[in-house]
Amino acid sequence: MAHNLDFNEQTQQYGFMSVKEKAWHGLGQIVQDYPTSREALEFAGLDFEVVKRPIFAVPERKPEDMGVLDSIKIPERFATIRTDRNTALGVVGKDYRIVQNREAFNFFDAIVGETDGILYETAGSLFGGSKIFITAKLPSYIKVGKDDLIEQYIFLTNTHDGSGSIIAAFTPVRIVCNNTLSAALRNCSGVIKIRHTTNAKERLNEAHKLMGIIDTMSPMLDGIFNQWSKIRITDNEVQELIKKAMAPSKEVLDNVALGDYEQLSTVFKNTCEKVNEYAFSAPSQQLETTKGTLFGAYNAITGYYQNICNYKTEAAKMNSIIYGGTAQQRGQNAFPPATIFLFLFYHIPFYYSF
């Protein structure tokens, strides 16, 4: 089960729901109408409870010790247990506060309640229920040029295994990319992380804070993307930007900057070639806003990881896109501030700060 979606043996259903469109793994429940958060919870198989239970170590026993030795309680360590299956999801400390799926969705409702017309679009459960996510589409678009529309989403993830916080974030997704789970923003101010020790009131305040971020970032991105779409760059400049954006380390970036291509690995060169091919041949790269523009070069990076890159497993793809792996890192760092500044400096008389 390479995708690592949760599978319910009783219902024979995968822990994923999507409105109208199947995800890349082709599994889960496809519904025709946008659901409420409660309905999304049920469709995605997320209507289960998690509890904390003490952890005990069982000593190694010899035949003569049977019935004599007791188990040993591990101090201040607890297992998180999914009660409907009585399965362990992770190990946490004494101060860890479980946030039930319904609480996480209530948290999301507080965000959604700030704006009319927000639609829940996907929800799911990974790794036996240890990680969950939900995404919702905002009613407004970022419009680049005349007809290049960028949908706006907010998404929330939560973990039950102690591996992370509640994360709520805002992300723009180009319609032509057909990927509603991408988090391709570089600016970390579009993300709110809430530890599992905060109370409901603090979470609610954080929800309001995210809507403020969206109100600020949306018009800012509109201006940035439209400005980038007007900046004409040559094919050679596109290729140079791709090399810098794809550099996996400072050492590789330094070699790219020096033009010392002999020191670059074959894997890196081949990856850059694939991004170049996407940049110059993908239909979404032939629009007025993308062909031969800085905006198009940026989208070549994010589009490659969303639509072209081969991942070892579906789980690797989902982790990379949703939970901050390579796709997010390359997308978020597609063009570092210094690189953008150089292009904006030489092409227009002002630039945006990030």
Secondary structure, DSSP 4 states (H G I P E B T S, - for coil): -TT-B-EETTTTEESEEEESS--TT--SEEESSPPPHHHHHHHTT----EEEEEEEEPPP--GGGTTTPPPEEEEEEEEEEETTTTEEEEEEETT-----HHHHHHHHHHHHTTSTT-EEEEEEEEGGGTEEEEEEEEEEEEEETTTEEEEEEEEEEEESSSS--EEEEEEEEEGGG--TT------GGGEEEE-TT--HHHHHHHHHHHHHHHHHHHHHHHHHHHHHHT-B--HHHHHHHHHHHH--SHHHHHHHHHT-GGGS-HHHHHHHHHHHHHHHH-GGGSSTTTTTBHHHHHHHHHHIIIIIPPPSSHHHHHHHHHTTSHHHHHHHTSS-HHHHHHHHHHHSS-----
